[in-house]
Amino acid sequence: MIDNPHFRKVASWEDARAWLSFTPRQPAHAAGRELQSLSVFVRDHRLRELAAADRSLEAHYGDFVISQSSPGPAEARRRALEVSYGADPRELRIGGHPGRRYELGSQLPAEDPEGPSPAVIVWHDDAALLLVASDTLEASELVDIAQSMYQPDPAGRQDLKPV
């Protein structure tokens, strides 16, 4: 596997904090999947180092991904509620915060390189933008994962609130 120079792999959620200007939210429920990789986006398209405030986090759990960033209150709200991530968005609340739900698209022929539209749950929590997406899991499963980001971790760690 070739390393991507835009991302820095980190060993744990705790390690990710050192690379970010916000404290990421860790899901208490991952639908039985194990964390496969945790990466912080540290360089832009020209390989320039990004300031901590401009970085984002990606957590890959096999058949779903969690993305978190802190673009500021207005931009987080715009990306969560105005940007389209698929067809027919439905409003929802995650942890009491407004967002949108996009259902998994219908299956396309195997030769179609695009594949179905992924299921996406996207919301904003003040300055934080949070997104859970999958091209195989249903949106209802992603809602459970997203909601668990506001529950205590079963391993006893404290709820992680973006700052």
Summary of the structure (lengths in Angstrom):
residues: 163
radius of gyration: 15.6
end to end distance: 33.8
largest distance: 45.8
contacts: 476
relative contact order: 0.20
helix: 18%
strand: 28%
